[in-house]
Amino acid sequence: MLLLSLVLFWSQSSCIDSRPTTLSTFRCITNGNFTLFNFTSGQLIQNQVSPFVVDLLQCSGNDYMVMVQGLGTDMSISIFNGQTGELTTKAMFNEELANDGFIIYQVNSVDLESGLALATYCDNTSVSNLAIFDLNNQSVVNIPFKGNKCMLYAYGQYDSTTHLYYLYGYNVSIFTGIPIFSLPIGIYSLKTKTFEYVEIPYYLDMIGGSVQQLYMYQSTLYACIQQDKHIEIGVLDISAKKFKRVFKVETNTNAQFAFDQSGYIVSLVVNQKDTSIIYLVYSTDLQTHQSTMNIFPQFPFDIESRMLCAQ
């Protein structure tokens, strides 16, 4: 009954296929905080206390499916209502992750038809892992990607059509001094329980270069990348082993990204020149690869937050 109720809930509140106008973010340090911002009007719609969210799984209207960290190893999959602040728990878990791993703030995947929520983490042996949360049995399976080393984080996205999970272990040259000339992608089949590892040629700048997010749209995997002097979004073509750019813009500070499940990636950019700071929001249509831009005097939230959603 849990699986059926979740599928019905999400189908009834599905997003309308239109250009996004709002950004929402979960920020968790000592306490949780939820912010909703209209980036076409500049209006701050909501700013309130939230649960301690570690994984944003899906958003639809005022309802956000999230993974909430409790005490110790306690975790839950819940629906957070951004308007009322109400939290409705759908499944509870109390299992340790492999090698003292823990889930750090991320945007990941959920497959409601199969009753699975997914999260990634980097364990204390620097191995990337996939954690599969079964909402019906309230159990967790840990899948180590031994071919994907990591630092601090691991990112991933699930393609429910092919039953393939794509994982990238976070890595930056500034900590190791070793140049990075490729993006290693681990692919795990939830159907056949088999692995594949692919290296996609791509140079990450020694200073400032990092993969910020992975997103899946219509079985196409997108990478959002921060470089020293620019950001870019591109398709990770696994079969061709190529990065195919769809968006690029110059920036001299950090940027962040958000996904709209109707087919957009939103880029948040802060550009600084002398004493002036410009806040920019770019919306990239994943069908046409065309982008639009909005300019604001400031953002009402911390741009370092990784748990962002566009609608």
C-alpha angles and dihedrals in degrees: 000000000000093000093046093048092050093049092048091046094053097042091053093050099040120148121263112243100249140114110287120253103175138058124201128187140186114213120188127182112129093338133020122255131187123199129184119193133180104219095191095056099023091235120151101221103178138007116169147134115283137183119274096275119190101169128035105204105173141343130207122170109308093343123092124185106215143169110234124202114222131179116318110330095346114124135163140195107225145163113241117198108215093201101049100023090232117152119206114192116217102175137006128212135188109179133122120242120232121281096358091303122163133190114253121201110295148144111241143153142287129190106199095182090059094035094237132138119190136208136169133213143172112237127212091268090059092250120137115236138193117214115202113200114200106209094195099048093030091226134129130222119196118210116191116210097209091181092058115073117191147187117220096321145039123200129203150160134203127223105208091190095061096023089233125140118206118205135186123189111221113245135165131185096219091075098042104029088225117126116239114220101168144032110236111211121191117205122199125186112217087195102052098021091230133134135223126184123204130184114210113197110241133137118227113202114252090233118041098357117133143133106249104183145354121214133184122214124170091341091307118121118219128193123204111205135190116207130180096267104013147021127227143183122212145166115255100219101200098185094048093036091227140130109225112196119222100168138020134170134168120249135163098203138044122301136193137203140219132192128223110199091216087073113282138111115205119207121203112204132181115197121189126196118175104310097338124094124198122197114207133186119195122191114201119198108220091204098053101016088227119140136206127197137216125190125209137179090233145343117250092220142044110281089210091073111114097194101082131147130189124204 
